[in-house]
Amino acid sequence: MQIISEALKAIRARSGITQTAVAELAGISRPNYAHIEAGRRQATDAQIVGIAEALVVPLSAIATIEVAA
């Protein structure tokens, strides 16, 4: 999976939740979350799941999901 940083930022902004709150709910540091949201760092699959759960959105809203051939 790979984060779609533009979608992540837009969803978080629309929800009115801070980066700090998303990071805490997802179990990651705020600086790490900020790097993920800005596209400067790749998130692990577990972090992506945690972020989606924190934002209460399906994985497909914030990440591309690759299917093995």
N, C-alpha and C positions, 0 to 999 in steps of 0.2 A: 504494500500500500504506500501511497505517497500523498502527502498533504497538498491541497489546493489552497495556497496561502491567501489568495484574493477572496475566495469564498469563506475561509475561516475568519478573516478579519471582518468581512461584511456581516456574517452571521453574529459574531460576538458584538459588534457595534449595534446592530438592530435589537439584540436582546437586552442591551443596557448593562451587561455584566463586564466587570473589569478584567484585565489580564491577570491580575493577582487572584481574583476569585476563580477564574477558569483553571489557572495553574494549581491552586490549592485543591479544587475538586478533582482534578485529573491526577494529582499526586506528583507533580513536577515543580521545579522552581520557576518563579516568575521570569527571571532572565532567560532560562531555557525556553519557556513558552514564547517569550517575545521574539527570540531568534527563529523559532519554528513558524510563528505567524508572519514574520518578515521574509521567510523563505531563505534565511541564511543557514539554517540547520535542518536536517532531515529528522523527522520523528520516528521512533520505533513503532511497530505495530501496536504494542501495548499502550504507548502514549497516545496514538491516534484514537484508539478505542476509548481511553479515558477522557480525551478532549471531547469526543462526540457525546459521551455520556454526560459530561459536565454541561455541554451546551444543549442537551436534550434534542439531538438531531440524529438522523441515520448516518452511518459511515459514508454513504454515497454523497452526502451533502458537503463533506469536507475533504474527501480523499478519493483518489482513483484506486480502483481495486483491480489488480491484474489477475487474470485467470491463466493458470498453467495449461499449456497445450498438450 
